[in-house]
């Protein structure tokens, strides 16, 4: 009887629709800045940034271009490899984003 109920429950759960949530551009920017900030002044290499931000190389390239253009991160070429370091402006942006996220969540809004 218990096994039948468990099997019935499992069957019902597997038929539920799966809802995929996608990150906004603001969330991706925040993820990139957090990953860059966590590496400190040593910076983060492209491969690590790809992994931590869960982005393809082509998407990462577009975001990095925007972030460097806005002065939120610096791109440093070291031994033929690109390393990224968060700037003071990037840290300020990240702090503002976190405050806004906290405010939105206090009103029950998902970011």
N, C-alpha and C positions, 0 to 999 in steps of 0.2 A: 504494500500500500504506500509506504513512504517513498520507495524507489519510483513507483509510478507517478507520484506527485512531483518528485524532483525532476523526472524526465519530462513531465508535462510543463513544468516551469522553465526548464532549459529550452524546450521547443518554442515556448512563447517568447522568450528573450531573444532567441536567434532570429525571430521574424520581425523584431522591432526595427524601424528605419534608423539608419546611422546618420547623425547630423555632423557634418564637417564644418568646423569653424576655421576661418581664414584670418590671418593677422592683417591689420591695417598697415599702411605705410609708416604711420607714426609708431606702431608697435615694433615693426622691423627696425626702424631707426633706433629706437630705445634699446632693442636687443643688441644691435651692433655697437652702440656706445657703451653698454654695460660690459660686453665682452672685451672691448678695447680698454675700458677703464680698469677692469680686473687685472690686466697684464701690466699696468703701471707704466713707468717710463721706459721699460725694455721694449714695449710695444707687442703687437700681435701680428703673426704672419698670416698670409692669405688663407692657407689651408686650415689653420686653426679657426680663423674668423668664419670661413665657410661652414665648418662643422658646428661651431657654437651658435651661429645665427640660423643654421639649417636653411641655407640658400644655395641655389645653383651659382656657378661662376659668373654667368652672364647677368643674373639679377644682382649679385654682389657688386659687380663692376659698375652698374648704374647707380646703386646706392652710394658706393665709395666716391664716385665722381661728384655726386650731389653733396655729400658730407665734407669732402675736401674743399669744394667750391664755396661752401657756406662757412668754412673755417672751424668746423666742429671736430675734425680729425686732421692730422698731418700724415702724409705719405713719405716715408723715408726709404730710399733705395740703399740697401746695405748688402754687399757681396752679390749684387745682381738679383736680390730678392726684395720684394716690397714688404715693409713693416709699417704698421699703422699705430699711431699714438694719439690719444684723446687730448684735445686742447682745453684750456681754461674755459673757453666759450662752450665747448662740448659738454664739460662738466656742469656748467650753468644750465644748459638746455636740459640735460638729464635730470637735474634736480627740479627744474620747473615741471617737467613731464611727470615726475613722481608725485609732486604736490597736486597737480591737476588730476592724476589718476586716483589719488586718495580722496580728493574732493568729489569726483564723479562717483566713486564707489560708496561714499557716505550718503549719496542720494539714491543708491540702489542701481546705478547705471554700470553696465559692463563696458570696459574699454577694449 
